[in-house]
Amino acid sequence: MKKMGTLYLIPTSLTKRVLKDELKESDLEIVKKLSHFIVETPKLARYSLSGLGIVLQELDMRILDEHSKRDSISYLLEPLVQGFDMGLMSDAGVPGIADPGALVVKECHRLGIKIVPLVGPSSITLALMASGLNGQNFAFNGYLPRDPQKRKIKIKRLERDSIRKNTTQIFIEAPYRNRSLLRDILEVCTPNTFLCIAVDITGERESIQTKRVGEWKDIKNLDILDIPAIYLILGER
């Protein structure tokens, strides 16, 4: 039986730096040897790979994003099955976390393909580290519902779970919905619940602040309206 390739999970910058400024030298040497990649956005992936001495135009880049169908996974994995090593990259952060790459990784496990995660930044874990909230017991909930009423119900449920289980509840939002989400949190949650808002982590406008809900009074001056944000809440018993 022909030996299958290895899938390398390549973390990318949370801001706009390229991989050569982010990864350790031994991991960069691995990436330099790859010619097949699974990526969210080829343009962003090529930018991340620039400066490594790779001929970017010759790379085989196969797209996996939120619009990809499950039946496309076999196409994405063709090089691995044929014995070529591949790199999996998200647009920002680590593959497989708040990212469609988990579908590819799961199928690789089913096929017996070796998975090697490389070390790099995760905005979710960095936010949790800097929040001062419970890092022993936490849950990541992805994006909350778009519908305002459903979103408020979800926020209240997460707050109750955080109190009952002493679990830090983490969720994210697109920049253009930051204001409405924050208003819902301040309206629904009790004043004593802790709320951490982390924005532009590792970037020039980085801000990580933890306060009680009752202390987040003036949202007009919050500089998060156009920046990806991570929210963490933890209620008290």
N, C-alpha and C positions, 0 to 999 in steps of 0.2 A: 504494500500500500504506500502511495506517495505521501511523504511527510507534508503536513500542512504548515502554513506560515504562523507567525505570532502577531497578535493584535496589541499594539502599544497605545495606551490611553495617554494622550498628550495634553497637559493643561496649558491653556493660553492666558495671556495677560488679562487682568480685569480692567485695565485702561487701554492705552494704545501702544504699549511697548512691544517689541518683537521678541521672539523666543530666545534669541541669543543673549538678551538681557535678563531673562527670567529663569532658564533652566540651568542646572549644573552641567559641567563640561561632559561628563560621561553620558548624560542623557542627550545632550546635543549631538554627540557622535552617533548615537542610535538614530536620531531623527534624520541626520544628514544622509544616511544610507537608504532611507525609505524612498520609494518612487510611487507608492500607492497610498491614497488617503481617503478616509470617509469624513466629510466635513459638512457643516451647516451652510456656510456661505463661502464659495471658492475665493472670492476677492479678498475677504478678510483672512482666510487661511493663507493665501499667498503672501499677504502683507506680514503675517506672523512669521512665516518661513523665510522672509527676505533677510539677506545678510549672512546666510549659512553656506553660500557657495553652491546652492542648488539651482539647476536650470528650471525655473518655475513653470515655464511653458510646456515642459516635457512630463510634468507630473500627471498621474491618473487620479483625478479627484471625483469622487462619487458623492452625491448629495443625499444627506439624511437630515430632514428638518421636520417641523411640525405638520407639514402637508404630506410627508412620505407615507406610503401604504405598507402594511405589514408584508404584503406579497413581494415587495421590492427588496427585502432583506437578502434573499439569495443572490440577487444581482450584485448587491454591495459587497458580499463576501466572496465573490468569485476569485479574486486574486489570492485570498487566504487559502481557499480550497485547492488552488493550483500550486501552492507552496511559497507564495510571496508574502513577506512581512508587510503589515499595513499600520498606518497611524490613524487613530480616531481623535478628531478635534472638534470642540464646540466653539462657538463664536467668542465666548469669554468664560474663564474658569475651568472647572474640571469636567470631563465627559461623564455622562451618566447621572449627574445630580442636577435636577431642574433642567434636564436636557434629554432629547430623544435618543441619545446614544445608548441608553440602557437596553433598548430593543436589540441592538447589534450585539452587545456584550452577552445578553441572555442566550441568544442563538449560538454564539461562539461556545458557550459552556455546553450547550446541547450537542454540538458537533465535536467537542473535545479539542477545540482550538485554544492554545495557550494565551492567557491574558496577562499583560504586564503593565501595571499603572505606574506612570512617572510622577515625580513629586512636583507639586505646583500649587498655586493659590486657589482657594475656594472662598468666595465671598460669604457663604453661609456660615462656615466654621469660623472664619475670621470675625464675623459679626457676633457670633455666640461667645467667642473668646473675650471680646472687648466689652460685652454687655454687662457683665457682672451678675447675670442671671444664672439659673441652674444649668450647669454644663454636664451634670451627671444624668439628667433625665430630660430629654427634649424631643420635639417632633417637628418635622418640616412638612408644611401643608401646601407648598406651591402657591399658585394664584387662587385668590378667593373669587366667588361668583361675581359676574359683572352686574347682574341685577341688584339695585340698591337694597331692596328689602331682603333678598336672599343673602346678600353680603352681611347685612346687620345681624341676621339670624346666625350666620356662620361665626361671626366675630364673638357673639355672646356665648355660643357653644364652646368655642376655643377658650374663652376666658374661664368658663365653668370647669372645663377639663384641666386647665392649668392650676386651678385652685384645688380641685379634687385629687389630682394625681401629682401635684407639685412638679408639673412639667412645663418647661419653657416652650411656648408655641411660636413657631417661626413661619412667616409667609412673606411673599414678595408681590410687587405690583409694577406695572408699566408706568413710566414717568407721567404720562398724561392723565393717569387716574390717581396719582398720589394725593392730590388735594381732597378728592371725594372720599377716598379710603380713610385718610386721617380724620376727616370730619366724622365719619361713621364710628371710628374707634373711640373718639372723644365723647361721642353721644351715647354709645352703647355700654362702654366699660365703666366699672365703678372707679371713683376718684383715686382709690388706694392701689389700684393695679399698676404694676410697673410696665412701662412701655419704652423700648429701645428702638430708635430709628437710626439706621446705618446707611449712609449714602456714599457713593463714589469711593468705595474702599480701595486703598492703595493709590488713588488718584489725587490730583491737585486740589480738589474740593472736598476731600474726605471729611466726613463728620459722623461721629458715633456718640450719641447721647442717650442716656437712660434717666428717665424721670418717672414719677408717678403720673398717671393720667391727669389728675387734677392740676399738675404743675405745667402741663403742656397747654398754655393758655392762648398765646398769640400765634396762630398758624400762618398769618399773613406774611410774617417775616421769615418763615422757614425756607431755607434755600434748598428745597428738595423737589420743586415742581417739575424740573426738566432733567432729573437725574434718576437712574435706577435705584430703588430703595429696598432695604430689607427691614422687616418689622418683627420685633420679638415682644411677646407679652407674657407676664407671669403674675397671677393674682395671689393674694394672701389669704390664708385660711381665717 
